[in-house]
Amino acid sequence: MDPVDVTERYFASIRARDLNGLVALYAEDACFTLPNGREFNGIEAIREMHRSVFAASAPSPTPLASIAGASSIAVEIEARLPDGTVRRTANFYYLNASARIQRLNVYMRGG
């Protein structure tokens, strides 16, 4: 699987609220970093973070543009929040040799 395929599956899993499908995309020792610097290390911590996001009925992200390399991809994202505001982020996915997400860093555009 290449980085484009991984992110397509990532966003399909998010839209479907498919926790198992989403977590299967990560390496066991993956690291997920939020815009505030908070890190979730390891697949179980990442699973729980996504579980809480799904439980909060967080908005579904809409990928806008991407730039892909051989083992990484940057994706610009837009999400409309329940209050009508829009949040824009950029996700940077780094894949390991098995094409699993090893590291995912999320950066938020300033308001």
One Martini backbone bead per residue (centre of mass of N, CA, C, O) as a GRO file, in nm:
protein
  111
    1MET     BB    1   0.097   0.036   0.022
    2ASP     BB    2   0.044   0.361  -0.023
    3PRO     BB    3  -0.005   0.673   0.102
    4VAL     BB    4  -0.272   0.720  -0.045
    5ASP     BB    5  -0.415   0.462   0.045
    6VAL     BB    6  -0.394   0.510   0.346
    7THR     BB    7  -0.559   0.778   0.354
    8GLU     BB    8  -0.815   0.670   0.226
    9ARG     BB    9  -0.865   0.464   0.457
   10TYR     BB   10  -0.863   0.659   0.688
   11PHE     BB   11  -1.112   0.837   0.596
   12ALA     BB   12  -1.311   0.603   0.567
   13SER     BB   13  -1.297   0.519   0.867
   14ILE     BB   14  -1.391   0.783   0.984
   15ARG     BB   15  -1.668   0.802   0.839
   16ALA     BB   16  -1.750   0.499   0.952
   17ARG     BB   17  -1.647   0.449   1.243
   18ASP     BB   18  -1.382   0.246   1.208
   19LEU     BB   19  -1.177   0.148   1.443
   20ASN     BB   20  -1.036  -0.111   1.340
   21GLY     BB   21  -0.955  -0.002   1.058
   22LEU     BB   22  -0.789   0.234   1.164
   23VAL     BB   23  -0.585   0.084   1.356
   24ALA     BB   24  -0.466  -0.106   1.125
   25LEU     BB   25  -0.282   0.138   1.004
   26TYR     BB   26  -0.102   0.100   1.248
   27ALA     BB   27   0.158   0.074   1.429
   28GLU     BB   28   0.231  -0.047   1.733
   29ASP     BB   29   0.460   0.213   1.773
   30ALA     BB   30   0.302   0.455   1.734
   31CYS     BB   31   0.262   0.818   1.668
   32PHE     BB   32   0.040   1.074   1.797
   33THR     BB   33   0.007   1.429   1.714
   34LEU     BB   34  -0.112   1.710   1.829
   35PRO     BB   35  -0.126   2.052   1.809
   36ASN     BB   36  -0.059   2.070   2.137
   37GLY     BB   37   0.158   1.806   2.168
   38ARG     BB   38   0.003   1.566   2.217
   39GLU     BB   39   0.073   1.223   2.290
   40PHE     BB   40   0.033   0.898   2.126
   41ASN     BB   41   0.161   0.585   2.237
   42GLY     BB   42   0.059   0.345   2.072
   43ILE     BB   43  -0.212   0.160   1.981
   44GLU     BB   44  -0.389   0.188   2.240
   45ALA     BB   45  -0.379   0.497   2.267
   46ILE     BB   46  -0.494   0.551   1.985
   47ARG     BB   47  -0.758   0.403   2.018
   48GLU     BB   48  -0.867   0.577   2.255
   49MET     BB   49  -0.862   0.844   2.109
   50HIS     BB   50  -1.058   0.764   1.880
   51ARG     BB   51  -1.290   0.677   2.060
   52SER     BB   52  -1.338   0.962   2.182
   53VAL     BB   53  -1.395   1.104   1.916
   54PHE     BB   54  -1.640   0.934   1.835
   55ALA     BB   55  -1.809   0.987   2.099
   56ALA     BB   56  -1.808   1.313   2.032
   57SER     BB   57  -1.891   1.363   1.735
   58ALA     BB   58  -1.690   1.445   1.549
   59PRO     BB   59  -1.591   1.569   1.277
   60SER     BB   60  -1.551   1.523   0.945
   61PRO     BB   61  -1.301   1.504   0.737
   62THR     BB   62  -1.175   1.699   0.453
   63PRO     BB   63  -0.994   1.644   0.196
   64LEU     BB   64  -0.800   1.847  -0.027
   65ALA     BB   65  -0.478   1.818  -0.017
   66SER     BB   66  -0.173   1.659  -0.155
   67ILE     BB   67   0.159   1.523  -0.062
   68ALA     BB   68   0.364   1.270  -0.204
   69GLY     BB   69   0.567   1.007  -0.119
   70ALA     BB   70   0.701   0.702  -0.066
   71SER     BB   71   0.654   0.730   0.290
   72SER     BB   72   0.470   0.998   0.255
   73ILE     BB   73   0.210   1.242   0.372
   74ALA     BB   74   0.030   1.540   0.296
   75VAL     BB   75  -0.279   1.677   0.447
   76GLU     BB   76  -0.537   1.877   0.379
   77ILE     BB   77  -0.790   2.000   0.615
   78GLU     BB   78  -1.152   2.004   0.660
   79ALA     BB   79  -1.375   2.114   0.935
   80ARG     BB   80  -1.702   2.111   1.044
   81LEU     BB   81  -1.858   2.237   1.306
   82PRO     BB   82  -2.147   2.249   1.491
   83ASP     BB   83  -2.114   2.583   1.505
   84GLY     BB   84  -1.990   2.641   1.188
   85THR     BB   85  -1.710   2.614   1.205
   86VAL     BB   86  -1.370   2.605   1.077
   87ARG     BB   87  -1.121   2.354   1.046
   88ARG     BB   88  -0.766   2.364   0.982
   89THR     BB   89  -0.543   2.110   0.864
   90ALA     BB   90  -0.234   1.913   0.891
   91ASN     BB   91  -0.129   1.598   0.781
   92PHE     BB   92   0.148   1.381   0.881
   93TYR     BB   93   0.257   1.090   0.717
   94TYR     BB   94   0.446   0.805   0.841
   95LEU     BB   95   0.587   0.521   0.704
   96ASN     BB   96   0.667   0.209   0.711
   97ALA     BB   97   0.778  -0.083   0.557
   98SER     BB   98   0.456  -0.188   0.598
   99ALA     BB   99   0.255   0.059   0.551
  100ARG     BB  100   0.244   0.196   0.828
  101ILE     BB  101   0.169   0.408   1.074
  102GLN     BB  102   0.420   0.565   1.265
  103ARG     BB  103   0.347   0.875   1.204
  104LEU     BB  104   0.127   1.147   1.333
  105ASN     BB  105   0.093   1.487   1.240
  106VAL     BB  106  -0.086   1.770   1.375
  107TYR     BB  107  -0.180   2.080   1.222
  108MET     BB  108  -0.293   2.412   1.294
  109ARG     BB  109  -0.460   2.670   1.185
  110GLY     BB  110  -0.489   2.975   1.245
  111GLY     BB  111  -0.747   3.219   1.353
   0.00000   0.00000   0.00000
